[in-house]
Structure formats: structure tokens, C-alpha cells
Amino acid sequence: MQILCYSLLPCLLFLLSTKFLLHKRKKRNLPPSPFALPIIGHLHLLKLPIHRTLDSLSKKYGPIFSLQLGSYLAVVDVSSPSMVEECFTKKDIVLANRPHFLGGKHLLSYNNSNMGSAGYGDHWRNLRRISALKIFSTSRLASLFSIRREEVNILTRRLNSGSSHGYAKVELRSMFFDLTCNVIMRMVAGKRYYGEDVKETVEARIFREILKDFIGYIAMIQVGSMIPILQWVDFTQDFKKLDRLNKRMDMFLQGLINEHRHDRERNTIRMK
């Protein structure tokens, strides 16, 4: 009898999930979509490259269609500029929020409280105001122009040295990555961590390791975010890895903050 119950349980879950998804679809009056599997929805359809997958789906279901990504609903607009304009003008506040994924909870978002992951509201608007004044203002960007110019010059010299003896094949992705990281870190901490001319230090090595792991988790689809039931059992140990990475990032950034405070105090003493 017990074996029979365990055998029927998956079938029962399948029927309940299917009924739930169909009921939710009818109730919301959603755009057309492919047939959704129970629990995972349309996750099985998302194959790389994603933009080609979405394009092929739009040819079959129209310029606007819906996808059920686990527990999250997504409405995809591939080839309707007028609808995109309406979404980002007339309906922008309605669509301003975003789902809370595990990365936003564990990776420098402090439980989805930074500007990139916080929900739309007073807190988010305050963060945007501070960013506009302190980071993206015209005067602030102009004061940091020399950093961007120096890093571009370094990249230009690097490209020139690589082709000094004639035509040469160059992999630009890694070079642009180095450029971006160095510009950001020089603006934030006044330090460079990438490039052939960078002195190899423990700090530089740790930063590169942390950033590599961080990008890996950002790019990885967090199945636990899409299917919350999987969060109960951490099969792949992703949650523990995210927690360890977050602690390493906190320690590294706190070290930069402490160093900045020490330098500022030392400069204040000299001025006195």
C-alpha cells in the first residue's frame, strides 16, 4: 500500500500543477504561449543563444507571448516597438518592479536592498537620487575623465604593441573587460587590478578570484530562484557557495573602506 501511494504521488503532483497553471493562465488573460510543463513551466525551452530562441518563438506565437519560468511569469515582446514604448512610458510604474532572485539576496544586494535589485518605492527613488548626484552627475563624471582617458590610452598602446610587426589577431573581449574593471576600480578605490603592467599582489589576485566567481553566479541560471521548492534541499550546494562568496566580498570591500578611512585620517593630521 505504501509503495502504491509513493507511485501515485508524482501523478497527483503532475495533475495538480497542470490544473493550477491552466487556471492561472485563463484568469490572467495572458498572451499566447507554448504548452507549459508542470512546475518548470517553459524553462526547458530556453536554449542558448536566448535571443534566437525567443525569435523563433515569436515567429510561432506572435510578437508578444508569455512564458512561465518556474514560479515567475514573463511577458516577452520581441518585435513590437509600439508595445515596448507603451511599456516604458504609459505603464512604466506598473512594470517597474522585478522578481527577487537568490543572487539579489546573497551577492552584494543585502537582501535586495541596493538600486539594482530593490523594488520600486521610496527606498529605490532615494538610491536613484543619491546615485544621480554623487556618481552620474556631469561634474562628477568630468572630474573622473582623466581616469577613463588614461585607461583607454593603455589599451591603445597594448593593441599597438601586439600589432607592431604586422597584422595580428586580437581577442578584444578580455581587453575590454580589463579596461572596464580598471576604470571602475580606479574610480572607487584608486587601484588597478588587471593588465600586464599591474604588479601581482595578494590583493589583486583575491579581487580577480572574487570577480570571476561573482560573474559565474550572475550568468548562471539559479534554478532555486525559479522553482522555490528546490530551495528546501540544496542539491548543488549553490546557496552555501553564494554565502561564502558574499562573505569574501564583504571582507574585501571592508578592507578597501578601512584603507580609505586610514588615508583620509592621515591626510587630515598632516593638514593640521
C-alpha positions in Angstrom: 0.0 0.0 0.0 2.8 2.4 0.9 4.6 1.7 -2.4 1.3 2.4 -4.3 1.0 5.8 -2.5 4.5 6.8 -3.4 3.9 5.7 -7.0 0.7 7.8 -7.3 2.3 10.9 -5.7 4.1 12.1 -8.9 1.0 11.6 -11.0 -1.0 13.6 -8.4 1.5 16.4 -8.4 1.5 16.5 -12.2 -2.3 16.8 -12.4 -2.4 19.5 -9.7 0.4 21.5 -11.3 -1.2 21.3 -14.8 -4.6 22.4 -13.4 -3.0 25.2 -11.5 -1.1 26.6 -14.5 -4.1 26.4 -16.8 -6.4 28.1 -14.2 -3.8 30.8 -13.7 -3.4 31.4 -17.4 -7.2 31.7 -18.0 -7.6 34.0 -15.0 -4.9 36.4 -16.1 -5.9 36.6 -19.8 -2.3 36.2 -20.9 -0.8 36.5 -24.4 -0.3 33.2 -26.2 2.4 30.8 -25.1 3.7 27.3 -25.7 2.5 24.4 -23.6 3.9 24.6 -20.1 5.3 21.6 -18.2 4.2 21.3 -14.6 6.5 23.0 -12.1 9.2 24.1 -14.5 6.9 25.8 -17.0 8.8 26.8 -20.1 12.3 26.6 -18.7 13.1 23.6 -20.9 12.6 25.8 -24.0 15.3 28.4 -23.1 18.3 27.2 -25.1 21.4 29.3 -25.9 21.6 31.7 -27.6 18.5 33.0 -25.9 17.8 35.8 -28.4 17.4 33.2 -31.2 15.2 31.0 -29.1 12.9 34.0 -28.4 12.9 35.0 -32.0 11.8 31.5 -33.1 9.0 31.5 -30.5 7.8 35.0 -31.7 7.5 33.6 -35.2 5.2 30.9 -34.0 3.2 32.7 -31.3 3.4 36.4 -32.4 5.4 39.4 -31.4 4.0 39.3 -27.8 3.9 36.0 -25.9 4.1 34.8 -22.4 6.5 32.3 -20.7 6.1 30.6 -17.3 9.7 30.4 -15.9 9.1 28.2 -12.9 7.1 30.3 -10.5 7.7 33.5 -12.4 5.6 34.8 -15.3 7.4 36.7 -18.1 5.7 38.5 -21.0 8.1 38.7 -23.9 7.9 41.5 -26.5 10.3 40.7 -29.4 9.2 42.7 -32.4 6.7 45.3 -31.4 8.3 48.7 -30.9 5.0 50.4 -30.2 4.3 48.0 -27.4 7.8 48.4 -25.9 7.3 52.2 -26.0 3.9 51.9 -24.1 5.5 49.6 -21.5 8.3 52.1 -20.7 6.2 55.2 -20.9 2.5 54.8 -20.0 2.9 51.5 -18.0 6.4 52.1 -16.6 5.4 52.3 -12.9 3.3 49.1 -13.2 6.3 47.2 -14.7 8.9 48.9 -12.5 9.3 46.0 -10.0 11.4 43.0 -10.6 11.4 39.5 -9.1 13.7 38.8 -6.2 16.3 36.2 -7.2 18.8 34.5 -5.0 21.6 36.5 -6.4 20.0 39.7 -5.3 19.7 38.3 -1.8 23.3 36.9 -1.4 25.6 38.8 -3.8 26.1 42.4 -2.5 22.4 43.2 -2.7 21.9 42.7 1.0 18.5 41.1 0.7 17.6 43.0 -2.4 18.2 46.5 -0.9 20.5 48.1 -3.5 19.4 50.1 -6.5 19.8 47.2 -8.9 17.5 44.8 -7.0 15.3 46.9 -4.7 11.6 47.1 -5.5 10.1 50.4 -6.8 9.3 52.7 -4.0 10.6 55.4 -1.7 13.8 53.5 -0.9 14.6 52.9 -4.6 13.9 56.5 -5.5 16.2 57.7 -2.7 19.0 55.5 -4.0 18.5 56.8 -7.5 18.6 60.4 -6.3 21.9 59.7 -4.5 23.4 58.0 -7.5 22.4 60.8 -9.8 24.0 63.4 -7.6 27.1 61.6 -6.3 28.0 59.2 -9.2 26.4 60.1 -12.5 26.3 63.9 -12.3 28.1 65.9 -15.0 30.6 67.4 -12.6 31.4 64.0 -11.1 31.9 62.3 -14.4 34.0 65.3 -15.7 36.3 65.0 -12.6 37.0 61.4 -13.4 37.6 61.9 -17.1 41.4 61.6 -16.7 41.0 58.0 -15.4 39.0 56.9 -18.4 41.4 58.6 -20.8 44.4 57.0 -19.2 42.9 53.6 -19.3 41.9 54.0 -23.0 45.4 55.1 -23.8 46.8 52.0 -22.0 44.5 49.8 -24.1 45.6 51.6 -27.3 49.3 51.1 -26.5 48.6 47.4 -25.7 46.9 47.0 -29.1 49.6 48.8 -30.9 52.4 46.6 -29.3 50.5 43.5 -30.3 50.4 44.5 -34.0 53.8 46.3 -34.2 55.2 43.6 -36.5 52.2 43.4 -38.9 48.6 42.2 -38.8 47.7 40.2 -35.6 44.6 38.5 -34.3 43.5 40.2 -31.1 40.9 38.9 -28.6 39.1 42.1 -27.6 36.7 40.8 -25.1 39.3 40.2 -22.4 40.9 43.6 -23.1 37.6 45.4 -22.8 36.9 43.5 -19.6 40.2 44.6 -18.2 39.5 48.2 -19.3 36.1 48.3 -17.6 37.3 46.8 -14.4 40.3 49.1 -14.1 38.1 52.2 -14.8 35.6 51.2 -12.2 38.1 50.3 -9.5 40.2 53.4 -10.1 37.1 55.5 -9.6 36.1 53.6 -6.5 39.4 52.7 -4.8 42.2 54.3 -7.0 43.6 50.9 -7.9 44.2 48.8 -11.0 43.9 45.0 -10.8 44.1 44.0 -14.5 46.8 44.3 -17.2 50.3 43.2 -17.9 51.7 46.2 -16.2 49.9 45.6 -12.9 52.0 44.4 -10.0 51.0 40.9 -8.9 49.8 41.3 -5.3 47.7 39.2 -3.0 45.0 41.8 -3.0 44.9 41.9 -6.9 44.7 38.1 -7.0 41.9 37.9 -4.4 39.9 40.6 -6.3 40.2 38.7 -9.6 39.1 35.4 -8.0 36.1 37.1 -6.3 35.0 38.8 -9.5 35.4 35.6 -11.6 33.2 33.7 -9.1 30.7 36.6 -8.9 30.3 36.8 -12.7 29.9 33.0 -12.8 27.0 33.1 -10.4 25.4 36.1 -12.2 25.5 34.3 -15.5 24.2 31.0 -14.1 20.5 30.4 -14.1 19.5 29.9 -10.4 17.1 27.1 -10.6 16.2 27.6 -6.9 15.0 31.1 -7.8 12.7 29.8 -10.5 11.5 26.8 -8.5 11.3 27.8 -4.8 10.6 24.3 -3.7 14.2 23.3 -4.6 15.5 25.8 -2.1 14.4 23.4 0.7 17.1 21.0 -0.4 20.4 22.5 -1.7 21.3 19.7 -4.1 24.2 21.6 -5.8 25.4 23.5 -2.7 24.8 26.7 -4.6 23.3 28.5 -1.5 26.3 27.7 0.6 28.7 28.8 -2.1 26.8 32.0 -2.5 27.0 32.7 1.2 30.8 32.0 1.3 31.3 34.3 -1.8 29.3 37.1 -0.2 31.4 36.9 3.0 34.6 37.1 0.9 33.2 40.1 -1.0 32.2 41.8 2.2 35.7 41.3 3.7 37.4 42.6 0.6 35.3 45.7 0.4 35.5 46.4 4.1 39.3 46.3 3.7 39.1 49.0 1.0 36.9 51.1 3.2 39.2 50.8 6.1 42.2 51.7 3.9 40.3 54.8 2.6 39.4 55.9 6.1 43.0 55.5 7.3 44.4 57.5 4.4 41.8 60.3 5.0 42.7 60.4 8.7 46.4 60.6 7.9 45.9 63.4 5.4 43.8 65.3 8.0 46.6 65.0 10.5 49.1 66.3 8.0 46.9 69.3 7.2 46.7 70.2 10.9 
